[in-house]
Amino acid sequence: MALKTTFIYPGIAGRGWNSLRQGMDAGWISHGLASLSAAARAQGFEVDLIDLRALSGWDHFREELARRDPDVVGVTMMSVDYNPARQAIGIAKEVKPEIVTVIGGPHVTIALQDSLRIPHVDYLMLHEGEITFPQLLQAIETGDPPSRRVLRGEPPDLDTIPFGDRDLFLEEWKKWGYDLDSPEVPFVPELPPPFVTIIAGRGCIYNCAFCKPGEDYLFGKRTRRRSVENVIAEIRMLVDRYHIASFMFHDDCLTEDREWVMAFTERYIAEGFTMPFFCQSRADIIVKHEDMVERMVRAGLRGYFIGFESGSDRVLKFIRKGTTVAQNLQAARICRKHGVAIWANYMMGLPTETREEVMETVQMMKEIDPDYYSPAFFTPHPGTDLYDFVVERDLSRITDYDSYRRNPTEPKIRGQDYTFLKWAMAESQRRTPWNRLKRWVHHQWARARRATPRKVLRRLGLIRSAQPA
């Protein structure tokens, strides 16, 4: 009888049960599981998924797992997923004591000792699993499983592994009756459905203290990027299979490699692709390479995620961002010049940050006036230098793994006035009436560009909607 594996996606810390397809954290796939599934299926293994976001609660999970009766369960885990991942593994062993349990993902790699404390785990997989996980399944199937619990994954050649198995998620979502007009949920009007996220490379060459060295533990100190041809081939497949109308690059910083971006956009245009897309960039890159911005816009770029982080040069230096406030403001002006929407990531409540520096961030955000605000209270994540800084000084106020969410909803560290920070966060997003009007016009135009001509005429009041008989 063939070995059967069920992956478990535990991403309910943000929106909870019955939350599937409700925004970014509940509407996108796990690329890690999609890639592992593709690698396992390529070796002939039977794989399916239980996405906790689609279920109603732990009793529902228990029933579904018993119904499927897998031989192996594989659970991915970020720090914020610790609690649901732990509970899912415990229930799996209750339902079927002989089941083989495997956990992997960022938290396992960056906080191994913490992960080893989870009961009922047979194997913990570090780093990348596309090579090692199918090998583990093969060993289990032949009756010769590894004797050691901790398995170190090998970094694969990204051009040789199969494209991510999005059907793993689509097949699961269809079971629960979800509308599948898009493989993933678009999050801005500039990106119409069907929409997907794509990862062109792994790693980041920068050294921000709120992120590093954790990411280096996962992928190494350099970025490994897929070839332009490989990414174009995946886009072509996504157009043919899912008829995608837009996408987002999920890379930490796609634009860090100018040569790759220029080659990609040239090929993208030559292929005749016109789908709009978003990607992550940095203020200093945008300022230094405005010609690259212009080229990306010609190819289809509609927006950048930019980590502005702070309006204080001292704070930017403290967190090793490698940018300046002047560059933040100039990057915003360049985006406006070329019609690029700005998704602004920024933080408040950083260690050592003063009220005056918080207000500098407020002022910077008012001047940038982004299309989309993405604020956060600084959250010390395991595996980062700022996490160590906070722990060494006994500053952490995080008492539960669920608090590793970046959302500005609760106190994270000692020494900050969160009543003031909540006010400052709201003030940083308060637009002038003129700016609110500009943003409204912008969004109406973005919606109109993706609408049918009849819908445009209806919005303009030139034709009436059909009336019921």
Secondary structure, DSSP 8 states (H G I E B T S, - for coil): ---EEEEEE---TTT-SS-TTSSHHHHS--HHHHHHHHHHHHTT-EEEEEEGGGSSSHHHHHHHHHHH--SEEEEE--GGGHHHHHHHHHHHHHH-TT-EEEEESHHHHH-HHHHHTSTT--EEEES--TTHHHHHHHHHHTT---S-SEEE-----TTTS----THHHHHHHHHTT---SSSB---STTS-SSEEEE--EE--S---TTTTBHHHHHH-SS-EE--HHHHHHHHHHHHHHH--SEEEE-SS-GGG-HHHHHHHHHHHHHTT----EEEEE-HHHHHHTHHHHHHHHHHTEEEEEEEEE-S-HHHHHHTT----HHHHHHHHHHHHHHT-EEEEEEEE--TT--HHHHHHHHHHHHHH--SEEEEEE----TTBHHHHHHHHTT-B---SGGGG--STTS--BTT--HHHHHHHHHHHT---HHHHHHHHHHHHHHHHHHS-HHHHHHHTTSS------
